[in-house]
Amino acid sequence: MGDAADAGGLLWDAASFAVPLVLSFVAFTVVYCTVPSRLRSPALVWPGALVAALLFEVAKLTFSFYLENFTSYDVVFGSLGAVAAFLFWIYVSSNLTLLGAEVAAQYPRVPEAGYTQPALEGLKMPLRQRAWSVVRGLFISRRLCSRGSLAAEVGPEPREAHSRD
């Protein structure tokens, strides 16, 4: 394949990265659809499979670069250096698989919960916002604010005391 790779140039290089990525994506999609206790649709697990496939391919390239250039496992572990490197690769790839599974599990819940943080009850406005409201209140009356958009930021108008006759 050496002559074909040389003749292909950039196209061959792109294919050498794209084909394993697509195969990893398909493999992770199948795993995330079939391994859980209930079957899941590929439409629900594809984001997790994509995250796992991308990170797996990046980790694979990074790990191979690391092993080629920066390791001395044979000095530290002797003949068991390859076993130590293999166990480390198993650790990295299993963590990436679990991360992708977590993304796949949480993805169906995102649209239901919405994209905004719910307001927490009982908390005051931040100090900066309270100070700005006080300073603005010195120059802008509440009645002017009640008609415009500043009413929501300043707060409701104080209620007048009603007396019973």
N, C-alpha and C positions, 0 to 999 in steps of 0.2 A: 504494500500500500504506500510505500515511500514515494514512488513516482506520481501516484494519484494525488497524494497529499501535497507534493510540491507543485503540481499542475493546478490544483484547486485553489491554492493561496488563501485569501481571506475567507472565501466561502467555506473551505474545508475547516478552517479554524472556528468559524461561527457554528458550523454543524457539530464540531467536536464538543462544544459547550451546550448547544441546544438539545441535541439528541439525549444525552444523559439527564438533562433537566426535565424534559418531557417524560422520559421513562420513570424518573423519580416521582414526578407529579402524579402519574397514573398509579404507581405502586402505593404512594401514600393515600391517594383517594380510595383505592380498593381496601386498604387496611383500615382507614377511618370509617368506611361504610360497613364493613363486615365484622370487625373485632368487637365493637361495643355490644352490650347485652341486647340491644334492640337495633334492628337495621335502620340505617340512616340514608337519606337521599344524597346523591352526589352534589346536588344543588346546595345542600346545607354544610357540607364538609370541604368544599373546594378552597375556601380561604385558608383553612388550616393546612391542607395539603400543599398549597402554593407556598406558604411560609416555610413549612418543613422542607420542601424540595429546594427552594432557593438557599436556605441556610445550610442544608445538607451539602449542596454542591459547593458553596463557598467554603464550608468547613473541610470538605474533601480536598480542595485545591490548597487551602492554607495548611492543612495537616501534612500533605505530601511535600510542600515546600519546606515546612519545618523539619520533617524527617530527613530531607536531602541536605539541608544546610546547617542546622543548629544542634543536632542531637549527638550525644555520645553515650547512648544506652549501652553499647557494648562495653564501654569502659566501666560504667557503674554496675551493670547487672551481668556482665559477662555474656555467656551464651543465652541467657534468658532475657536479653535486651529486646528481642523481637516480641516476646510474650508481654513484656511491660508496655511496649508501644501498642500492641494489639489491644490490650485491656484498656489503655487510655482512649483509643479510638472507639471502642465499644461504649465507654462512658460518655464520650462526646456525642456520638450518634444517637444513643438512647435518650439523652437529654433533649436533643433537637426533635426527636420523634414525640416525646412527651409535650414539648412546647407546641408543636403543630397540633397535637391532639387537644390541648387546652384551647387553642384558638378555634378549632373546629367545634368543640363543645360549647363555647361561649358565643359563637357567631349567630346562632338562631335567636338568642335572647336580646341582641342589640337593638333591632327595630322595635321590639315591644317596650323596652325601657326608655326609648327616646335618646336624644343626643345631648340633653341639657342636664346639669346637676340639679336635683331637687333642692328646694330651699329648706334649710334646717330650722326647726321651730325653736324659739327661745333665744336666738343669737342676736346680738346687737349689730347695727351697721358698723362697718370698719371705722376706726378713729378718723382716718383721712376724710371719709365721706361725711361723718357727723360734723367734723370741723368745717368742711365746705358748706354744709347746710346752714350752720350757724352764721358763717360769714355772709353767705348769700341772703339769709333772712334779715340781716341788718339793712340791706339795700333794696330788697324786693318784698313787697307786702304779700301776705298769704292770699288775699283776695285776687290780686293779679295772677298769682300762680295757679289758683284754682281753675282758671279757664284754659290755661295753656298746658304744655307738656311738662312744666316744672312741678305741677301739682303732685304727680306720682312720686317725684324724687324728694320733695319737701315733706310730704306726708299729708294726712287729712287735716282739715280745718278744725280747730278746737270747737267742741259743742258748747253752745250757750246754755246756761242753767235755766230751766223752765220752772217757774213758780206756780204753785196751785192756788187758786182763789177759793 
